Amino acid sequence: MNKIISRGQSDGRPNQSIAWICRAAIFAALMIASPLSQAAGFTKGRAVKPFTPEFKPGDYIWHPEVSPAGPVVLIVSLPDQVMYVYRNGVRIGRTTVSTGTKGHRTPTGVFTVLQKKVDHESSIYKGAKMPHMQRLTWTGIAMHAGQLPGYPASHGCVRLPEDFAAKLYTVTNFGTTVIITDNTSGPANTDKPGLLFSGKTGETPPTAAGFVWTPEKAPTGPVSVIVSGADRRAYVYRNGVEIGRTDVGGIDRLSGTYVYSALATVDAGGRRDWISTASVGGRPPNLKDLANRIAVSPTFLENARALITPGTTLVLTDAPVSGRTRSAPGFNILTADARALAP
């Protein structure tokens, strides 16, 4: 005869429903007690005061009011596991992050925001939620809300505290510049690469034939300019599409890779101010000397200068330029490829 157990009775084993309820209650208590409680595995985040000496996982600072307008540049330091947010050259935010691990490293380089989506689910890692996703490459690298354990733990993406990811999403646009570096600090100075677009550069014509200018290939979008010492050439990209190139003389001694972003302000001479956002290898060039010695087509220079607006990215590099351009340490300086598969 089968033994019948009435509700509330036991056959010597813990009641399954009661045990489950107890476990759920303990789990809920732990989540409520944690200052960085996590929903769906995400670190909620915690706003801290400026000049807080020690950042814990999930801590962030956010004060966009100190610079209400202008181009936004994001700097991610892999060694520090920190992101800095600058608007018009002024730091408005800082947060802890979690980046890629060995075998799934977060690439270093100059990137732009290619796509934004508030609610996104990865097609590479099925079911993986990526709230407030901002895509950096078409091959699976993005910024999004995620879990921050206090060390690199992602598959290559830049994980952000959930609260911070939502705030950051409100100040970025398509084409916002994102610099991911092995450096341990953000930009510390401004410089004057605007000298290169002053219209007074060089006294001799370029050594090779002419230039190409086809702006109709990409009528709108963010502009990036790459000057390559290896190629002895300058390239102009709009929305990730090459719209112009020209031969340039006097840049064969360029060493290293240097990244600048145009600000919304101009100097006394009417030339746009720029912020130096990253340096990789070599000694930074003296931009005044470089401006005096380079030779470039005046017509091309005029065309390029007309496209320089707040947020324009300028890269000076000794590396050759191609669809997979990177400098010697693996610092990507040309990344957008819409033909690749999205995650």
C-alpha positions as CSV (number, residue, x, y, z in Angstrom):
1,M,0.0,0.0,0.0
2,N,1.4,3.4,-1.0
3,K,2.2,5.7,1.8
4,I,0.2,8.9,1.6
5,I,1.8,12.1,2.9
6,S,-0.5,14.9,3.7
7,R,0.3,18.6,3.3
8,G,2.7,19.6,6.1
9,Q,3.8,16.0,6.8
10,S,7.2,14.6,5.9
11,D,8.6,11.2,5.0
12,G,12.0,12.1,6.5
13,R,13.2,14.2,3.5
14,P,12.9,18.0,3.5
15,N,9.7,19.2,1.9
16,Q,10.8,20.4,-1.6
17,S,8.6,23.5,-1.6
18,I,9.7,24.6,1.8
19,A,13.4,24.1,1.0
20,W,13.0,26.1,-2.2
21,I,11.2,28.9,-0.4
22,C,14.0,29.0,2.2
23,R,16.7,29.2,-0.5
24,A,14.9,31.9,-2.3
25,A,14.5,33.9,0.9
26,I,18.2,33.7,1.7
27,F,19.2,34.6,-1.9
28,A,16.8,37.7,-1.8
29,A,18.2,38.8,1.6
30,L,21.8,38.6,0.3
31,M,20.8,40.6,-2.8
32,I,19.1,43.3,-0.8
33,A,22.0,43.5,1.6
34,S,24.6,44.1,-1.2
35,P,25.3,47.7,-2.1
36,L,26.0,46.6,-5.6
37,S,23.0,44.3,-6.0
38,Q,22.8,42.6,-9.4
39,A,19.8,41.9,-11.6
40,A,20.2,39.2,-14.2
41,G,23.9,39.1,-13.3
42,F,24.5,42.8,-13.9
43,T,26.4,45.1,-11.5
44,K,23.9,47.9,-10.7
45,G,26.6,50.4,-9.9
46,R,27.2,53.0,-7.2
47,A,27.8,56.7,-7.7
48,V,30.7,58.0,-5.6
49,K,32.0,61.5,-4.9
50,P,34.7,63.1,-7.1
51,F,38.3,62.4,-5.9
52,T,37.3,59.2,-4.2
53,P,40.8,57.7,-3.7
54,E,39.8,54.0,-4.2
55,F,37.3,52.7,-6.8
56,K,35.6,49.4,-6.0
57,P,33.9,47.3,-8.7
58,G,30.8,49.1,-9.8
59,D,31.8,52.5,-8.5
60,Y,31.4,55.5,-10.9
61,I,31.4,59.3,-11.0
62,W,29.0,61.1,-13.3
63,H,28.8,64.9,-13.6
64,P,27.8,65.9,-17.2
65,E,26.8,69.4,-16.0
66,V,30.4,70.5,-15.7
67,S,30.6,70.4,-19.6
68,P,27.1,70.6,-21.0
69,A,27.9,70.5,-24.7
70,G,30.6,69.5,-27.2
71,P,32.1,66.3,-28.7
72,V,32.4,63.2,-26.4
73,V,35.5,61.0,-26.3
74,L,35.7,57.8,-24.2
75,I,39.1,56.5,-23.0
76,V,39.3,52.9,-21.7
77,S,42.4,51.9,-19.8
78,L,42.8,48.1,-19.8
79,P,45.5,48.0,-17.0
80,D,43.4,50.2,-14.7
81,Q,40.0,48.6,-15.7
82,V,38.6,52.2,-15.9
83,M,36.8,54.3,-18.4
84,Y,37.1,58.1,-18.6
85,V,34.4,60.2,-20.3
86,Y,35.4,63.6,-21.7
87,R,33.1,66.2,-23.3
88,N,34.7,69.0,-25.1
89,G,38.0,68.2,-23.4
90,V,36.5,68.2,-19.8
91,R,36.2,65.0,-17.8
92,I,32.5,64.4,-17.0
93,G,32.6,60.8,-15.9
94,R,34.7,57.9,-14.7
95,T,33.7,54.3,-14.1
96,T,35.1,50.9,-13.3
97,V,34.8,48.4,-16.2
98,S,35.5,44.7,-16.9
99,T,37.1,43.9,-20.2
100,G,38.3,40.8,-22.1
101,T,40.3,37.8,-20.8
102,K,43.1,35.8,-22.3
103,G,41.9,34.2,-25.5
104,H,39.1,36.8,-25.7
105,R,41.0,40.1,-25.3
106,T,39.5,43.5,-25.8
107,P,41.3,45.0,-28.7
108,T,43.2,48.3,-28.3
109,G,42.8,51.1,-30.8
110,V,40.7,53.9,-32.1
111,F,37.0,53.0,-32.5
112,T,33.8,54.8,-33.2
113,V,30.2,54.0,-32.0
114,L,28.7,52.1,-35.0
115,Q,25.4,51.1,-33.5
116,K,23.3,51.8,-30.4
117,K,20.5,49.7,-28.9
118,V,18.8,50.0,-25.5
119,D,17.7,46.3,-25.4
120,H,20.1,44.0,-27.3
121,E,20.7,40.3,-27.2
122,S,23.9,38.7,-28.6
123,S,23.6,36.4,-31.5
124,I,27.0,35.0,-30.8
125,Y,26.3,34.1,-27.2
126,K,22.6,33.1,-27.4
127,G,20.4,34.6,-24.7
128,A,23.2,37.0,-23.4
129,K,21.5,40.3,-22.6
130,M,23.5,43.4,-23.4
131,P,21.5,46.4,-22.2
132,H,22.4,49.9,-23.5
133,M,24.7,48.3,-26.1
134,Q,27.0,50.5,-28.1
135,R,28.8,48.6,-30.9
136,L,32.5,49.3,-31.6
137,T,33.2,46.7,-34.2
138,W,31.1,44.5,-36.5
139,T,32.9,41.4,-35.2
140,G,31.5,41.3,-31.7
141,I,33.1,44.1,-29.6
142,A,30.7,46.5,-27.8
143,M,30.2,48.5,-24.6
144,H,27.2,47.4,-22.5
145,A,25.9,46.8,-19.0
146,G,27.3,43.7,-17.4
147,Q,28.8,42.1,-14.4
148,L,31.9,43.7,-12.9
149,P,33.7,41.2,-10.6
150,G,36.7,43.5,-10.2
151,Y,38.9,42.0,-12.9
152,P,38.8,41.3,-16.7
153,A,36.0,38.8,-17.3
154,S,34.3,39.5,-20.6
155,H,34.6,37.8,-24.0
156,G,36.1,41.0,-25.4
157,C,33.4,43.6,-24.7
158,V,33.7,46.5,-22.3
159,R,31.3,45.8,-19.4
160,L,29.8,48.8,-17.5
161,P,27.8,49.2,-14.4
162,E,24.1,49.1,-15.3
163,D,23.3,52.6,-14.0
164,F,26.4,54.1,-15.7
165,A,25.7,52.3,-19.0
166,A,22.3,54.0,-19.2
167,K,23.8,57.4,-18.4
168,L,26.6,57.1,-20.9
169,Y,24.0,56.1,-23.6
170,T,22.4,59.6,-23.3
171,V,25.6,61.5,-24.2
172,T,27.0,59.5,-27.1
173,N,26.1,59.4,-30.8
174,F,27.0,57.4,-33.9
175,G,30.6,58.2,-34.6
176,T,31.6,59.0,-31.0
177,T,35.3,58.3,-30.6
178,V,36.3,55.5,-28.2
179,I,40.0,54.9,-27.4
180,I,41.0,51.6,-25.8
181,T,44.6,51.6,-24.6
182,D,47.2,49.8,-22.6
183,N,48.0,53.1,-21.0
184,T,47.4,53.7,-17.3
185,S,46.0,57.2,-17.7
186,G,43.6,59.3,-19.7
187,P,44.5,62.4,-21.8
188,A,46.6,64.9,-19.8
189,N,47.1,67.7,-22.3
190,T,45.7,69.5,-25.3
191,D,47.7,70.0,-28.5
192,K,47.4,71.9,-31.8
193,P,47.1,69.4,-34.6
194,G,44.9,72.1,-36.2
195,L,48.2,73.5,-37.4
196,L,48.1,70.7,-40.0
197,F,44.9,72.2,-41.5
198,S,46.0,75.9,-41.3
199,G,46.4,76.2,-45.1
200,K,50.1,77.3,-44.7
201,T,51.7,73.9,-44.6
202,G,54.8,73.1,-46.8
203,E,56.6,75.0,-49.5
204,T,57.0,72.2,-52.0
205,P,54.4,70.2,-53.8
206,P,53.8,66.5,-53.0
207,T,56.3,64.1,-54.6
208,A,53.7,61.8,-56.1
209,A,50.7,62.3,-58.3
210,G,47.7,64.4,-57.1
211,F,44.8,63.3,-55.0
212,V,41.4,61.7,-55.0
213,W,38.3,63.4,-53.6
214,T,34.9,61.7,-53.7
215,P,32.7,62.9,-50.8
216,E,29.6,61.6,-52.6
217,K,30.6,58.1,-51.5
218,A,29.5,59.0,-47.9
219,P,27.5,62.3,-47.9
220,T,27.1,62.3,-44.1
221,G,28.5,60.9,-40.9
222,P,31.5,61.3,-38.6
223,V,34.8,62.2,-40.1
224,S,38.3,60.7,-39.4
225,V,41.6,61.7,-40.9
226,I,44.6,59.3,-40.9
227,V,48.1,60.6,-41.9
228,S,50.4,57.6,-42.6
229,G,54.2,58.1,-42.6
230,A,54.7,54.7,-44.1
231,D,52.4,55.4,-47.0
232,R,53.4,59.1,-47.2
233,R,49.7,59.7,-47.7
234,A,46.7,61.2,-45.9
235,Y,43.2,59.6,-45.9
236,V,39.8,61.0,-45.1
237,Y,37.0,58.8,-43.9
238,R,33.4,59.7,-43.4
239,N,31.1,57.2,-41.7
240,G,33.8,54.6,-42.1
241,V,34.0,55.1,-45.9
242,E,37.1,56.5,-47.6
243,I,36.2,59.7,-49.4
244,G,39.6,61.1,-50.1
245,R,43.3,60.5,-50.2
246,T,46.4,62.5,-51.1
247,D,50.1,62.2,-51.3
248,V,52.0,64.0,-48.5
249,G,55.6,64.9,-48.3
250,G,57.7,65.5,-45.2
251,I,56.2,62.9,-42.9
252,D,58.6,60.0,-43.4
253,R,60.2,60.6,-40.0
254,L,56.9,60.1,-38.1
255,S,57.3,57.5,-35.4
256,G,54.5,55.9,-33.3
257,T,50.7,56.4,-33.4
258,Y,49.0,59.5,-32.0
259,V,45.3,60.2,-31.7
260,Y,43.6,63.6,-31.4
261,S,39.9,64.7,-31.2
262,A,38.6,68.1,-32.4
263,L,37.0,70.3,-29.7
264,A,34.2,72.9,-30.1
265,T,36.6,75.8,-29.3
266,V,39.1,77.7,-31.4
267,D,42.3,79.5,-30.6
268,A,43.0,83.2,-31.1
269,G,44.0,82.5,-34.8
270,G,40.7,80.8,-35.5
271,R,42.2,77.3,-35.6
272,R,40.2,74.6,-33.9
273,D,41.5,73.3,-30.5
274,W,42.1,69.6,-30.2
275,I,42.6,67.1,-27.3
276,S,45.4,64.5,-27.4
277,T,43.6,61.2,-26.5
278,A,46.2,58.5,-27.0
279,S,49.9,57.9,-27.8
280,V,51.4,54.5,-28.7
281,G,55.2,54.1,-29.1
282,G,57.7,56.6,-30.3
283,R,58.2,60.2,-29.4
284,P,55.2,62.6,-29.9
285,P,55.8,64.8,-32.9
286,N,56.3,68.5,-32.6
287,L,53.2,69.5,-34.5
288,K,54.4,73.0,-35.3
289,D,57.6,71.6,-36.9
290,L,55.5,68.9,-38.7
291,A,53.1,71.6,-40.0
292,N,56.0,73.6,-41.4
293,R,57.6,70.7,-43.2
294,I,54.8,68.7,-44.7
295,A,53.7,69.2,-48.3
296,V,50.2,68.6,-49.4
297,S,47.8,69.7,-52.1
298,P,46.2,73.0,-51.2
299,T,43.0,72.0,-52.8
300,F,42.8,68.7,-50.8
301,L,43.7,70.6,-47.7
302,E,40.9,73.0,-48.3
303,N,38.4,70.2,-48.9
304,A,39.5,68.3,-45.7
305,R,39.5,71.5,-43.6
306,A,35.9,72.1,-44.5
307,L,34.9,68.8,-42.9
308,I,36.7,69.3,-39.6
309,T,34.0,69.7,-36.9
310,P,33.9,69.0,-33.2
311,G,34.5,65.3,-32.6
312,T,36.6,64.8,-35.8
313,T,39.3,62.2,-35.1
314,L,42.9,62.7,-36.4
315,V,45.4,59.8,-36.3
316,L,49.1,60.4,-37.1
317,T,50.9,57.0,-37.5
318,D,54.0,55.4,-38.9
319,A,51.9,52.4,-39.9
320,P,50.6,51.7,-43.4
321,V,46.9,52.0,-43.8
322,S,44.6,49.1,-45.0
323,G,41.3,47.6,-44.0
324,R,43.0,46.0,-41.0
325,T,45.5,48.7,-40.1
326,R,47.2,48.5,-36.8
327,S,50.4,49.8,-35.3
328,A,53.2,47.6,-34.1
329,P,51.8,46.9,-30.6
330,G,48.4,45.9,-32.1
331,F,46.7,49.2,-31.7
332,N,43.9,49.3,-34.2
333,I,43.5,52.6,-36.1
334,L,41.0,51.7,-38.7
335,T,38.3,49.3,-37.6
336,A,34.9,49.8,-39.2
337,D,33.9,47.0,-41.7
338,A,30.1,46.8,-42.1
339,R,30.5,43.7,-44.3
340,A,31.5,41.6,-41.3
341,L,29.0,39.6,-39.3
342,A,27.4,41.4,-36.3
343,P,27.2,39.6,-32.9
